[in-house]
Amino acid sequence: MKKFLFFSGIVLASFLLASCKDSYSEKSETTIEIRNSSHDKKQSTPSKIGDSYIFTENDITARSHGGVGLKATINSAEIKEIKNVNQEVVKAVVFQWTAENTTDHYIDLVGFTIIDGAGNPARSTFSEGISTFPVDGIGPGMKVNITEVYQVENDSKPYTIMYEDHSWTVE
């Protein structure tokens, strides 16, 4: 009797498995693509003061809201003593740059990052008579000249001026 129940159970299980195999089933596949952004982005070499750079999709991060087609030129850059908003004399990287929109759509402008030779970041400051008022963005075909001032803690050269993932070097 035990053998009969055992074999009956096996036959029943086989029947259930076979009937499940014949029932409708849907195959689902999911593909996950993992991208390493440091390898996906084009690695550009630093530009020199006076060089222009036109940003492409490979250069732009999420924070720029569509900076593709921005032509940026750092026209001049120097380290000098200035008076900050508190009228204190401080060292600063002062640079004049041109932003040109080479596209037919509005481009939001984002801030620069300034790093000294020791790897320390500078902070943006306003210096009356030197700084231009901030420009949030530029329309199609527009071109603007902007002067920016970034306060630095020391004279550790060279300085790197970065916009998105492209840089200019100040010796």
Secondary structure as GFF3:
##gff-version 3
##sequence-region A 1 171
A	DSSP	alpha_helix	2	22	.	.	.	ID=ss1
A	DSSP	alpha_helix	37	40	.	.	.	ID=ss2
A	DSSP	beta_strand	47	48	.	.	.	ID=ss3
A	DSSP	beta_strand	52	54	.	.	.	ID=ss4
A	DSSP	three_ten_helix	62	64	.	.	.	ID=ss5
A	DSSP	beta_strand	70	83	.	.	.	ID=ss6
A	DSSP	beta_strand	89	101	.	.	.	ID=ss7
A	DSSP	beta_strand	107	108	.	.	.	ID=ss8
A	DSSP	beta_strand	113	115	.	.	.	ID=ss9
A	DSSP	beta_strand	123	125	.	.	.	ID=ss10
A	DSSP	beta_strand	137	138	.	.	.	ID=ss11
A	DSSP	beta_strand	143	151	.	.	.	ID=ss12
A	DSSP	beta_strand	159	163	.	.	.	ID=ss13
A	DSSP	beta_strand	166	170	.	.	.	ID=ss14
###
